[in-house]
C-alpha cells in the first residue's frame, strides 16, 4: 500500500517498443559492416523521439561495436581502426587453424554439429571468433534524444562477423524503447 509520502508517478504505462532486423551477408573471413545508416532509418521509422536504441547480435561469434569512422580501409575493405582491433586481438586470441588448438569444440560438439545440423568439421574451427566476440560484446545501447542517436561526431555502429569458417546470412536486431 502506498503511503502519502511516496512520490506519485504520472503517465506510467506501457512505453512504446519498436523492433526490426537488418540482414547481413557475411563472406568467408572476418567481416565488418557499417550499419549506422540502416539503424538511423529504423529510428526514423519508429517515430520514437527519446529513449534507448539497442543494436544486438544473437550470434555468439559476432559482435556489435561503436567505433570511429577511420576514413580509410585495407585492401580487404576493412576500416583501418577495425583492422587494428583485429590485429591486437589476434595477438591474445590466435586464429583457430587446427583441431585441438583450443579445447572447444571437442569431439562431442563436433559430432553433434554434424549429426544435428550437417555442419562440416572445419566449420567448428571458430573458437577464436567466439572468444573475440565475448570480449568485444554483442550489443550497444545508444541514447536517443530528439529522434537522433547520440553517437558523437565520428561514431559509427559496426556489425562484426568474427567467424572465419564460411559465408552465411546473419541478423542484426534493433530494438528501440522510449517515447
C-alpha positions as CSV (number, residue, x, y, z in Angstrom):
1,X,0.0,0.0,0.0
2,X,1.3,3.4,-0.9
3,X,1.9,6.0,1.8
4,X,1.2,9.7,1.4
5,X,4.9,10.5,1.4
6,X,5.7,8.3,-1.6
7,X,6.0,10.2,-4.9
8,X,3.3,9.7,-7.4
9,X,4.5,8.8,-10.9
10,X,2.2,10.1,-13.6
11,X,1.8,8.8,-17.1
12,X,3.0,5.3,-16.1
13,X,2.0,2.8,-18.7
14,X,3.5,0.7,-21.4
15,X,6.3,2.5,-23.1
16,X,6.5,2.1,-26.9
17,X,8.8,-0.6,-28.1
18,X,9.9,-0.9,-31.8
19,X,11.9,-3.9,-33.2
20,X,13.3,-4.5,-36.6
21,X,16.1,-6.6,-38.1
22,X,18.9,-6.0,-40.5
23,X,20.1,-8.9,-42.6
24,X,23.9,-9.1,-43.2
25,X,25.5,-11.4,-45.7
26,X,28.9,-12.2,-44.4
27,X,31.6,-13.6,-46.7
28,X,34.2,-16.1,-45.8
29,X,36.6,-14.5,-43.3
30,X,36.3,-11.7,-40.7
31,X,33.8,-9.2,-41.9
32,X,32.6,-5.8,-40.7
33,X,29.5,-3.9,-41.9
34,X,28.7,-0.3,-41.0
35,X,25.1,-0.5,-40.1
36,X,24.8,3.1,-38.8
37,X,22.6,4.4,-41.7
38,X,20.3,1.4,-41.5
39,X,19.9,1.8,-37.8
40,X,19.2,5.5,-38.3
41,X,16.5,4.7,-40.8
42,X,14.9,2.3,-38.3
43,X,15.0,5.0,-35.7
44,X,13.2,7.4,-38.1
45,X,10.6,4.7,-38.9
46,X,9.9,4.0,-35.3
47,X,9.0,7.6,-34.6
48,X,10.3,7.4,-31.0
49,X,12.0,10.6,-30.1
50,X,13.6,10.0,-26.7
51,X,14.7,6.6,-25.3
52,X,17.3,3.9,-25.9
53,X,18.3,2.2,-29.2
54,X,19.8,-1.3,-28.6
55,X,21.7,-2.9,-31.5
56,X,22.3,-6.6,-30.8
57,X,23.7,-9.7,-32.5
58,X,22.3,-13.0,-31.4
59,X,25.2,-14.9,-33.0
60,X,27.8,-16.0,-30.5
61,X,30.8,-15.4,-32.8
62,X,29.6,-11.9,-33.9
63,X,29.8,-8.5,-32.2
64,X,28.2,-5.1,-32.4
65,X,30.5,-2.2,-31.6
66,X,30.8,1.6,-31.9
67,X,34.0,2.9,-33.3
68,X,35.0,6.0,-35.2
69,X,34.9,6.2,-39.0
70,X,38.7,5.9,-39.7
71,X,38.2,7.2,-43.2
72,X,40.4,4.6,-44.7
73,X,40.4,0.8,-45.3
74,X,42.5,-2.2,-46.1
75,X,42.6,-3.9,-49.5
76,X,40.1,-6.3,-48.0
77,X,37.7,-3.3,-47.3
78,X,38.1,-3.4,-43.5
79,X,38.2,0.1,-41.9
80,X,41.7,0.7,-40.6
81,X,40.7,1.1,-37.0
82,X,38.8,-2.2,-37.1
83,X,41.8,-3.9,-38.7
84,X,43.9,-2.6,-35.9
85,X,41.4,-4.0,-33.4
86,X,41.7,-7.5,-35.1
87,X,45.5,-7.3,-35.2
88,X,45.5,-6.6,-31.4
89,X,43.0,-9.4,-30.7
90,X,45.0,-11.9,-32.8
91,X,48.0,-11.4,-30.5
92,X,46.0,-12.6,-27.5
93,X,43.5,-14.9,-29.3
94,X,45.2,-16.5,-32.3
95,X,43.2,-17.6,-35.3
96,X,41.9,-21.2,-34.8
97,X,43.7,-23.1,-37.6
98,X,43.6,-26.8,-36.5
99,X,41.8,-29.3,-34.3
100,X,43.0,-29.3,-30.7
101,X,44.4,-25.8,-30.8
102,X,41.6,-24.8,-28.3
103,X,39.7,-27.1,-26.0
104,X,36.4,-26.1,-27.7
105,X,34.7,-27.5,-29.7
106,X,35.8,-31.0,-28.7
107,X,34.8,-34.3,-30.3
108,X,31.3,-34.5,-28.9
109,X,30.4,-31.0,-30.0
110,X,31.9,-31.6,-33.5
111,X,29.9,-34.9,-33.9
112,X,26.7,-33.2,-32.7
113,X,27.2,-30.3,-35.0
114,X,27.5,-32.7,-37.9
115,X,24.7,-35.0,-36.9
116,X,22.1,-32.4,-35.9
117,X,22.9,-29.5,-38.2
118,X,25.0,-31.0,-41.0
119,X,28.0,-28.8,-40.2
120,X,31.3,-29.7,-41.6
121,X,34.1,-30.3,-39.1
122,X,36.1,-27.4,-40.5
123,X,33.2,-25.1,-39.5
124,X,33.9,-25.9,-35.9
125,X,37.3,-24.2,-36.0
126,X,35.8,-20.9,-34.9
127,X,36.7,-20.7,-31.2
128,X,38.7,-17.6,-31.9
129,X,35.6,-15.8,-33.1
130,X,33.6,-16.9,-30.0
131,X,36.3,-15.6,-27.6
132,X,36.8,-12.3,-29.5
133,X,33.0,-11.8,-29.6
134,X,32.8,-12.2,-25.8
135,X,35.5,-9.6,-25.3
136,X,34.0,-7.1,-27.8
137,X,30.4,-7.6,-26.8
138,X,27.3,-8.4,-28.8
139,X,25.3,-5.2,-28.3
140,X,25.5,-1.5,-28.0
141,X,22.9,0.8,-26.2
142,X,22.7,4.3,-27.7
143,X,20.7,7.1,-26.1
144,X,18.1,8.6,-28.4
145,X,17.5,12.3,-27.9
146,X,15.1,14.3,-30.1
147,X,14.9,11.5,-32.6
148,X,18.7,11.3,-33.1
149,X,21.2,8.7,-31.8
150,X,23.9,10.3,-29.7
151,X,26.9,8.6,-31.4
152,X,29.3,11.6,-31.3
153,X,30.9,13.4,-34.2
154,X,32.7,10.3,-35.7
155,X,30.8,7.4,-34.1
156,X,29.7,4.6,-36.3
157,X,27.9,1.3,-35.5
158,X,29.6,-1.8,-36.9
159,X,28.4,-5.4,-37.1
160,X,31.4,-7.8,-36.9
161,X,31.3,-11.4,-38.0
162,X,34.4,-12.9,-36.4
163,X,33.7,-16.5,-37.5
164,X,36.2,-17.1,-40.4
165,X,34.9,-20.5,-41.4
166,X,32.3,-19.8,-44.0
167,X,29.9,-17.3,-45.6
168,X,26.4,-17.0,-44.3
169,X,23.5,-14.7,-43.6
170,X,23.5,-13.1,-40.1
171,X,20.9,-10.9,-38.4
172,X,21.3,-7.7,-36.5
173,X,18.5,-6.8,-34.2
174,X,17.5,-3.2,-33.4
175,X,15.1,-2.5,-30.6
176,X,14.0,1.0,-29.6
177,X,12.3,1.8,-26.3
178,X,11.1,5.3,-25.4
179,X,8.5,7.9,-26.1
